[in-house]
Amino acid sequence: MGFPILKKEVLNDRFYLLEVHAPHVLKKFKHGQFVMILSKKGGEIIPLTVFNYDKTKGSVTLLVEVRGKSTKELLVRFGEGDELKDVVGPVGISPNLKNVGKVLLVGYNYGNACVYNLGRGLKELGNEIHFIAGFEDSGSSLSGGLFADIAVDIKVAFGGIKKVKEEVRDFVDINKDTALIVSAGIPEFEKEIEEVADVFEVDHLTHASAIMIDPIGLSGSDKVFLDGDVKYASLDGPWFDGHKLDYDALIQRNNIFVEYEKEALRRFEEELEKERKKSARKKRI
Ligand SMILES: Cc1cc2nc3c(=O)[nH]c(=O)nc-3n(C[C@H](O)[C@H](O)[C@H](O)COP(=O)(O)OP(=O)(O)OC[C@H]3O[C@@H](n4cnc5c(N)ncnc54)[C@H](O)[C@@H]3O)c2cc1C
C-alpha cells in the first residue's frame, strides 16, 4: 500500500504543492526535518522538506520545484488520488532552536520551503521572524502569502542570487539587531548569504542540499565538510553552521551527476512529446 496524494496544486510553471497522507512522518516530526520519497518502483529517491503538515488529517504538504526528471515526473504523472510508493521520514536532525530575538529567513527557489518550515519552529519559540523569499525571476516567483503567516514582514525578491543577496545586505544593514540568518537554496546562493553574515557578524544557519540517495548517509553521496570535519547531510544535517560549511566542496560534489541528470530529463521530455503527438493523432481520427 502506498501513500495517497490528497491534494495537488500547481502554483506556476515551476512550483507545485502536494499534500500526501503520511501520518507516520508526524509521529516524531520536528521542525527542519524532511522526507525522502519514491514515487514509483524503479524511480529515484528524492529528499523534500515537510513544508507544512496537518496532524488531524495525518498529512504532510510538500512544496516542489521542478528541476529535473523526478520532480517533473511527479508533476506530470501524479495527481489527486494517486499513490506515492514510499514516503520515508522524518529524516534529518532538527537543530537546537532558541529564542534569539530577530531572525531573518532567506530562501531561494525551493529553499523557501526549507526556511519556512524551520521558521515555524523559531516563531513558536517567540522569535521575531522576517522573511525574504528569493526567486530566480518574476515568472517563477511565488506569492508572499504562502509564507506570510509566520513572519512580521515578508519581501518577495527576484532577479537572481545577487539581487536577493543585496536585499539581505540592506536588511541587516538597517536591522543591526538581527541575531540570526537562516538560509536555504542551492549552495551557490547560501555561499553569497554567508558572505553577508560574515561581514555583519551575524549567526548563520544554513541548509546543506547535498545529493541524498539514502536517509542515513550510507552511500556517502551527502558528505559535507565543516571546518575540516566530515559530516553527512542526511544523518547530521541538513542544517549546519553557515560560518563553517565548505560551500565550494558542496557545489563541486553536487555537479558530479549533472550530465546524467540532463540526459534523464531530455529522455523524459522526449517521451512526453511522443505521448502528446500520439494523443493529438487519436483526436484527429
Ligand atoms: C534535505 C533536502 C531537502 C530538500 N527539500 C526540497 C523541497 O522541499 N522542495 C524541493 O523542490 N526540493 C527540495 N530539495 C531538492 C530536491 O531534492 C532536488 O531538487 C531533487 O532531488 C531534484 O531531482 P530531479 O530528478 O527533479 O532533478 P535532477 O535533474 O536529478 O537534479 C537537479 C539537481 O537537484 C539536486 N539533486 C538531484 N538528485 C538529488 C538527490 N537525490 N538528493 C538531493 N539533491 C538532488 C542536484 O543538485 C541536481 O543538480 C531538497 C534537498 C535536500 C537535500
The ligand as a Gaussian input file, in Angstrom:
#p B3LYP/6-31G(d) Opt

LIG

0 1
 C       17.317000      17.962000       2.747000
 C       16.782000      18.424000       1.426000
 C       15.521000      18.986000       1.364000
 C       15.007000      19.400000       0.138000
 N       13.745000      19.949000       0.111000
 C       13.192000      20.302000      -1.063000
 C       11.864000      20.825000      -1.118000
 O       11.173000      20.984000      -0.110000
 N       11.364000      21.146000      -2.333000
 C       12.090000      20.969000      -3.488000
 O       11.558000      21.269000      -4.565000
 N       13.336000      20.474000      -3.466000
 C       13.913000      20.135000      -2.282000
 N       15.178000      19.622000      -2.271000
 C       15.911000      19.455000      -3.541000
 C       15.375000      18.218000      -4.293000
 O       15.718000      17.061000      -3.565000
 C       16.004000      18.159000      -5.709000
 O       15.607000      19.312000      -6.405000
 C       15.518000      16.920000      -6.433000
 O       16.131000      15.773000      -5.881000
 C       15.863000      17.046000      -7.919000
 O       15.554000      15.835000      -8.570000
 P       15.216000      15.846000     -10.124000
 O       15.291000      14.462000     -10.637000
 O       13.974000      16.594000     -10.407000
 O       16.363000      16.727000     -10.756000
 P       17.810000      16.284000     -11.247000
 O       17.985000      16.762000     -12.640000
 O       18.062000      14.849000     -10.952000
 O       18.704000      17.137000     -10.293000
 C       18.690000      18.558000     -10.279000
 C       19.561000      18.991000      -9.121000
 O       18.919000      18.587000      -7.906000
 C       19.865000      18.055000      -6.983000
 N       19.554000      16.637000      -6.746000
 C       19.349000      15.663000      -7.639000
 N       19.095000      14.480000      -7.040000
 C       19.156000      14.716000      -5.721000
 C       19.004000      13.907000      -4.565000
 N       18.754000      12.597000      -4.624000
 N       19.151000      14.499000      -3.358000
 C       19.403000      15.831000      -3.251000
 N       19.551000      16.638000      -4.303000
 C       19.431000      16.092000      -5.523000
 C       21.237000      18.230000      -7.612000
 O       21.785000      19.452000      -7.168000
 C       20.934000      18.312000      -9.080000
 O       21.896000      19.035000      -9.815000
 C       15.757000      19.247000      -1.052000
 C       17.055000      18.694000      -0.993000
 C       17.559000      18.302000       0.225000
 C       18.931000      17.691000       0.289000

